[in-house]
């Protein structure tokens, strides 16, 4: 039986309970910080993990430079593969 707070502490608990993925735009301030992080680390890509507190504070956990994203693309219909392919095509 699904507890009301299943996945509240660790979102991966939601896999077996209909985890709902939706496209979301980060606040500009957080987006800029992510881009600055990638630039400082010499990365072209990264999957960022955050906790968002009830007061809407974004707590950075990690950036995975080769994070898994296909499952997100399939669930949300966001064109991640296409964006990566377009980026890589610049170097032919």
ChimeraX attribute file (.defattr): number of C-alpha atoms within 10 A of each C-alpha:
attribute: neighborCount
match mode: 1-to-1
recipient: residues
	/A:1	5
	/A:2	9
	/A:3	8
	/A:4	7
	/A:5	10
	/A:6	17
	/A:7	15
	/A:8	11
	/A:9	9
	/A:10	10
	/A:11	11
	/A:12	12
	/A:13	14
	/A:14	15
	/A:15	11
	/A:16	9
	/A:17	13
	/A:18	8
	/A:19	14
	/A:20	9
	/A:21	12
	/A:22	11
	/A:23	11
	/A:24	6
	/A:25	8
	/A:26	11
	/A:27	9
	/A:28	9
	/A:29	8
	/A:30	13
	/A:31	12
	/A:32	12
	/A:33	11
	/A:34	18
	/A:35	15
	/A:36	13
	/A:37	14
	/A:38	16
	/A:39	12
	/A:40	9
	/A:41	10
	/A:42	9
	/A:43	13
	/A:44	11
	/A:45	15
	/A:46	18
	/A:47	13
	/A:48	13
	/A:49	14
	/A:50	12
	/A:51	14
	/A:52	11
	/A:53	9
	/A:54	7
	/A:55	6
	/A:56	8
	/A:57	10
	/A:58	15
	/A:59	11
	/A:60	13
	/A:61	10
	/A:62	11
	/A:63	16
	/A:64	12
	/A:65	14
	/A:66	10
	/A:67	12
	/A:68	11
	/A:69	12
	/A:70	14
	/A:71	10
	/A:72	15
	/A:73	15
	/A:74	12
	/A:75	13
	/A:76	14
	/A:77	12
	/A:78	14
	/A:79	12
	/A:80	15
	/A:81	12
	/A:82	10
	/A:83	11
	/A:84	12
	/A:85	10
	/A:86	11
	/A:87	11
	/A:88	10
	/A:89	9
	/A:90	7
	/A:91	6
	/A:92	4
